[in-house]
Amino acid sequence: MNMNMKVRLSALMFLEFFIWGAWFVTMATYLFDGLGFEGASVGAAYSTTAWAAIIAPFFVGMIADKFFNAEKVLFVTHLLGAGVMWYASSVTDPTTFFWVLLAYAVCYMPTIALVNTVAFSQMENVEKEFPGIRVWGTIGWIVAGLFITFLLNGMVEGNVEATAIPMKMAAAASLILAIYSCTLPKTAPPKSGEQVTISDILGLDALKLMKNRSFAIFVISSLLICIPLSFYYALANPFLNSFEWGNVAAKMSLGQASEVLFMLVIPFFFARLGVKKMLLIGMLAWVGRYLLFAFGGTEMMGLTLYGGILLHGICYDFFFVTGMIYVDNKAPKEIRASAQGFIAMVTYGIGMVIGSNIAGQVSAKYTSESGAVDWQSIWLIPGAMAFVVVIGFALLFKEKESESVSSE
């Protein structure tokens, strides 16, 4: 792949994840402080991407994979997404907001797989070339946070994170990416003319692997750990803003910076620790993050908040990236793609839907009528959940047994 194509694909990844980072991180603060939504409504809003992650395989599998070029679908979905997100920024009713945001998420979530499809089609060696391209997506997420803090904050009085401006920024970026999609290389549908079944779309062939005890424990643990981790995505930004810490969006982007760092060291640790220890470290990092948020003393608050944010690299990479590698290594080649699709639906879909709604309910329970929030109690609940998953996984998952995974 020549340098020109690398730059074009890197720009694609940058814009794709800039859009998500622009609205997703700060939305809770806007809903709580800007619109006065209750916790349950905020949790429901954050569940939209998870619902869309469940719906997305149908969209990609039945439309993009069979009938239309990927770059054309990217153009349409991001163009529609720009309009829907702009409209969502003006909605003030909780129920209407949920449905409008769900419509946006259904437009956006399939594009994550589509940008990968476009990138893969241009690569000669995916394992070597893709990481260097994909990292620009993480950089895009980071830049979105910096953009909100250091540029948008100067446009309004008070905290821009409590306004709809970041959502409008996401809509504008989505329009830019729609236009940019027209310049991307033609990427024909990979399964044109083939019959695609519901089993193919949902990755249900991977259910055959569940007869292996350790693989089943891995899948169940992945589902369960996504419930407490949803608390971070839904509540971290308003929690950090409650301290009047300042520049919260930019500071939270340090989590993605640590993600880049730990991504680079995964091969080193994987070879020395093995899959079980890597997964346990990732899950324990979630416990540690929530303890830092719950018990950070006032005098040390800055350090504990930074610590909780910087743990994101371990939280995400050591569990999710290691999990992807585990699935790729253990699933037979003929159902490898189905297995990855299945675990994505279980985690980013079902797990996040449950977790986002529970986070909203817990937030509402520990928010008084005067608006005071008992953050310590809120963070202890996902911390306890994650700890239970850690104990269960440590006792039940057998690494040697996991080597015998088969589709037979």
Phi, psi and omega in degrees: 000127183282169185296323180301316180291323178300317181294318180296317180288326177296320177296323177299311180296319180302310182293320182303314184267342169300318180301311182296314180295336183294323185249331191290321185291317188264354187302321183299318178298320178297316183290319180289304189272325183277320184249348179074028178292152173276166184304319182298321180291323178293316177300318179297320179299319180286342178282349184297321180292328178290316175301318180293329177295331176284320181285327188306319180302325177296317182296308182293317185291326187260343182242297185293325182282343187244327194241326189232150175300145183299319183292330177288321178293322176300318179301310184294313185293319179287329176294313176298317180300322179300315180293317182293318180294321178297319178294318180302327181294346180255356182277134182240353178271129185303315182293315178297320180300317180301311185290324178292317180293325176297319178299320177295315182299323178295329175288318189279313191302322177296338184289339178297315177290326183291321179294326175295320179299315178299315181295312182300325184294342182257001187258142175270326179225096186299316184300324182273324189269327187294316182305319180292334176277314184296330182298337178290340172293315177297320177297321177300318177299316180298312182298326177301315178296318178294322180298316179298316185287312191263350178243306184292329181300334180280355184269342183224160172279142180086206186265115181296337181291343177265015179239175179272003183300318177300326178293321177293325176297319178296320179296317179296318179294325178295321177296319178299316181292326176300314179295318181296328180300332180292343181264355184286155178297146180295130182231099185292151178300126186293337185243029180300127180089350180266154175274124180249123183264165175301323178299320178296315186296316183271357181070030185289344174301334181291345178299336177300331182285343184291347177289343173280121189303312183289325176295320178296319177298320178299314181296314180297319179294322178297319177297312185292323182290337179288343177290306178291328182293337178298334178300322181296312183296323184275329192238349185297318183295311176295328177299312181291325178291337182293341179270002186051046185289325180087143176053040187296317182301318179293318181293324178293335178293346175297334176298320177289328176297318178292330177298318178298315181299310184288335175300322183289334184261359180304313180303322180297310182287325182299318181293333185261332185257329184085169189292319185295312181294322178298313180296320178296319178298318179299316180290321178296330178296326176294319176300313180299319179300314183289328175293321177298318179292323185282322190245006179300123180292156183301317182292332182255013190303317181302316181293319182291324178294315177299320179300315179298322179290314185291341176291351184302323181301316178289316181305312185277307188292314185290336177262301188288313181292318176298320178298320177298319179295318179301312180297317181296323181285326189265334180281135175303149187305322186290342178236018183298315180295320178297320180295318178295319178296322180295313182291328177293319179294320181295318186273293184291339179264276187299312182300316181290325177299311180298312184297317181297319180290322176295319178301318178296318180294318180294318178301317179295320182297323184258023173246121183283169179297334179280351180100356178290138184244130177270082185295326181300313180296321180300313184285334179293330182293307177293331176298317178294319178302311182298323180295320177298319178296320178301312181298313180298317180294317181299324183278327191258332183278124179247114186297319180295321179296326183296340181288347184264015181303135182212154177265002182295000000 
